[in-house]
Amino acid sequence: MKAEFYDVKGRKKIDAEVTEKVKYGKAGRERYAFRGKTSDGRNLTRFVGKAEWDKAKV
């Protein structure tokens, strides 16, 4: 699955493959995110809503 991430170092939005879905925080205060990598190997994180996170097939 592809997603749009913001590359802070490159200061632009890029499309990258989602490598995993992660959940941060404690019960009742969770945050949902997609993780990806740039072509040169740097990590990317994009926070998303629960509905989009549940729908994603990774």
PASEBA-1860 file (N, C-alpha, C; in nm, 3 decimals):
! residues 58
1> MKAEFYDV> 0.084/-0.117/0.000/0.000/0.000/0.000/0.089/0.124/0.000 ~ 0.054/0.222/-0.080/0.127/0.348/-0.085/0.052/0.453/-0.005 ~ 0.127/0.548/0.052/0.069/0.661/0.124/0.156/0.784/0.100 ~ 0.098/0.900/0.122/0.171/1.024/0.106/0.232/1.064/0.240 ~ 0.362/1.084/0.243/0.435/1.124/0.362/0.497/1.261/0.337 ~ 0.530/1.332/0.445/0.603/1.457/0.431/0.748/1.430/0.470 ~ 0.838/1.455/0.377/0.981/1.436/0.400/1.037/1.566/0.458 ~ 1.069/1.566/0.587/1.115/1.687/0.656/1.249/1.734/0.599
9> KGRKKIDA> 1.340/1.642/0.577/1.471/1.681/0.526/1.461/1.738/0.384 ~ 1.379/1.676/0.300/1.363/1.723/0.164/1.261/1.835/0.149 ~ 1.185/1.860/0.255/1.083/1.965/0.258/0.982/1.953/0.145 ~ 0.931/1.830/0.126/0.829/1.807/0.025/0.752/1.681/0.057 ~ 0.637/1.667/-0.005/0.556/1.547/0.012/0.601/1.444/-0.090 ~ 0.607/1.317/-0.044/0.646/1.208/-0.133/0.551/1.091/-0.113 ~ 0.537/1.008/-0.215/0.463/0.884/-0.205/0.561/0.772/-0.175 ~ 0.531/0.695/-0.071/0.620/0.586/-0.032/0.535/0.466/0.010
17> EVTEKVKY> 0.596/0.352/0.004/0.530/0.227/0.045/0.520/0.223/0.198 ~ 0.403/0.185/0.249/0.383/0.171/0.393/0.444/0.038/0.436 ~ 0.537/0.043/0.532/0.603/-0.079/0.576/0.534/-0.142/0.697 ~ 0.469/-0.060/0.780/0.399/-0.115/0.897/0.298/-0.015/0.951 ~ 0.203/-0.068/1.030/0.108/0.015/1.103/0.149/0.011/1.249 ~ 0.150/0.126/1.316/0.188/0.129/1.457/0.086/0.208/1.536 ~ 0.082/0.177/1.666/-0.009/0.245/1.757/0.074/0.297/1.874 ~ 0.061/0.425/1.904/0.134/0.488/2.013/0.038/0.526/2.124
25> GKAGRERY> 0.088/0.531/2.247/0.010/0.581/2.360/-0.051/0.472/2.444 ~ -0.122/0.516/2.547/-0.188/0.425/2.641/-0.333/0.405/2.600 ~ -0.398/0.309/2.664/-0.539/0.280/2.636/-0.624/0.405/2.658 ~ -0.709/0.434/2.561/-0.793/0.551/2.568/-0.730/0.676/2.510 ~ -0.598/0.673/2.487/-0.528/0.789/2.430/-0.432/0.745/2.319 ~ -0.478/0.652/2.236/-0.393/0.599/2.130/-0.382/0.695/2.013 ~ -0.269/0.689/1.944/-0.247/0.758/1.817/-0.205/0.653/1.717 ~ -0.255/0.665/1.597/-0.232/0.565/1.493/-0.145/0.624/1.384
33> AFRGKTSD> -0.053/0.544/1.332/0.042/0.595/1.233/0.081/0.487/1.133 ~ 0.126/0.534/1.017/0.188/0.450/0.916/0.337/0.479/0.917 ~ 0.418/0.377/0.896/0.564/0.394/0.887/0.606/0.359/0.745 ~ 0.704/0.432/0.694/0.757/0.408/0.561/0.904/0.442/0.555 ~ 0.963/0.428/0.437/1.104/0.460/0.417/1.120/0.538/0.287 ~ 1.217/0.630/0.286/1.250/0.701/0.164/1.337/0.611/0.077 ~ 1.365/0.656/-0.044/1.448/0.575/-0.134/1.591/0.563/-0.083 ~ 1.636/0.661/-0.001/1.771/0.651/0.055/1.774/0.592/0.195
41> GRNLTRFV> 1.662/0.536/0.242/1.661/0.460/0.367/1.619/0.533/0.493 ~ 1.583/0.662/0.483/1.539/0.734/0.603/1.396/0.695/0.639 ~ 1.364/0.695/0.769/1.231/0.659/0.816/1.134/0.774/0.803 ~ 1.007/0.739/0.774/0.900/0.837/0.763/0.784/0.791/0.851 ~ 0.712/0.885/0.909/0.595/0.855/0.990/0.483/0.947/0.948 ~ 0.363/0.892/0.935/0.244/0.971/0.904/0.134/0.931/1.001 ~ 0.086/1.026/1.081/-0.023/0.999/1.173/-0.155/1.006/1.099 ~ -0.242/0.908/1.127/-0.370/0.898/1.058/-0.480/0.872/1.161
49> GKAEWDKA> -0.604/0.883/1.118/-0.718/0.853/1.203/-0.738/0.703/1.216 ~ -0.816/0.664/1.316/-0.839/0.522/1.343/-0.908/0.453/1.226 ~ -1.003/0.520/1.162/-1.076/0.460/1.051/-0.982/0.426/0.935 ~ -0.894/0.517/0.901/-0.797/0.492/0.793/-0.698/0.384/0.833 ~ -0.658/0.382/0.959/-0.563/0.283/1.011/-0.625/0.144/1.007 ~ -0.753/0.133/1.047/-0.821/0.003/1.045/-0.841/-0.047/0.903 ~ -0.868/0.042/0.808/-0.896/0.006/0.671/-0.772/-0.041/0.596 ~ -0.655/0.003/0.637/-0.531/-0.026/0.565/-0.493/-0.174/0.577
57> KV> -0.449/-0.229/0.465/-0.403/-0.368/0.460/-0.253/-0.368/0.445 ~ -0.182/-0.384/0.557/-0.036/-0.383/0.553/0.015/-0.512/0.610
END
